[in-house]
Amino acid sequence: MRLVTIIILFFSLFLTSCSKEEITTEVIQEKEIGLQMIDAYEEGLAALEDKDGLTAAKKFSEAELLFPQSKWAPRASLMAAYSYYSYDYYPDAIYELERFLKTYPDHPSTDYAYYLLGISYYDQIVDETKDLGAISKSKKYFEFVVNNFPNTDYAIDSKFKLDLIQEVLASKEMYLARYYFDKEKWIPSINRFKNVIENYDESIFIEEALYRLVEIHYILGLEEEAKKYAYLLGYNYQSSEWYEKSYKVFNKNYKKPSIKIKKDQNKDSLIEKIKSKIF
């Protein structure tokens, strides 16, 4: 019995010793990996400071891969995305941000990730003649930020960007409407101008859209419809140059009345008196 007890005790001590060595080794390795991750992260910051976006992004990605279970991993992931974005590598930035949201869905910086996604698409908008893909995607992410993170600075800027996007979308409609107008394709042109009135009534194009509808309906012989849009134009934008132009649609000889300003004789004499005293 004593021999059995001694053998069990020996193995217990041996196993305890082994487990302690394994734990110590794991701690040392974890510290080494942590130090390597910090080095990679700092190298990423240095590269970003030196305006080397690609190297910075690679270093931040390396930091994340070295220690994915640490609190610095999601930060490194976001910094990689920001590095790509800062130097106009938009597809890479978008990929990193989408991956971040899938990998760290509950991270406190998800509001920033969604906002940066919106900006990454927004900065790819060229003008109203190009494809709507970047416009629609940026709009989607900005709306998501406004609806889900309303009390953040990101929401404030997202609202501002959404207003600008509305102007771009209205401009796109006007571009297509004018194209159909020049080709004398009246029905699609009318539909596009009406879309501006119905969906972009706060844009800078609303007055021209109303005037064009006056013009097209008059060309088609639909004078009552033309007058209806002229009335809307005059009621809402009476001082507009487009309202002034609508007169010429119905009366080709219409001329804007000239307003003569009468000189104030007393004012002139007063000026002369002041001049005589000065000189």
Sequence and secondary structure as in RCSB ss.txt:
>XXXX:A:sequence
MRLVTIIILFFSLFLTSCSKEEITTEVIQEKEIGLQMIDAYEEGLAALEDKDGLTAAKKFSEAELLFPQSKWAPR
ASLMAAYSYYSYDYYPDAIYELERFLKTYPDHPSTDYAYYLLGISYYDQIVDETKDLGAISKSKKYFEFVVNNFP
NTDYAIDSKFKLDLIQEVLASKEMYLARYYFDKEKWIPSINRFKNVIENYDESIFIEEALYRLVEIHYILGLEEE
AKKYAYLLGYNYQSSEWYEKSYKVFNKNYKKPSIKIKKDQNKDSLIEKIKSKIF
>XXXX:A:secstr
 HHHHHHHHHHHHHHHHHHHHHHHHHHHHHHHHHHHHHHHHHHHHHHHHTT HHHHHHHHHHHHHH TTSTHHHH
HHHHHHHHHHHTT HHHHHHHHHHHHHH TT TTHHHHHHHHHHHHHTT   TTS SHHHHHHHHHHHHHHHH T
TSHHHHHHHHHHHHHHHHHHHHHHHHHHHHHHTT HHHHHHHHHHHHHH TTSTTHHHHHHHHHHHHHHTT HHH
HHHHHHHHHHH TT HHHHHHHHHH TT           HHHHHHHHHHHHHH 
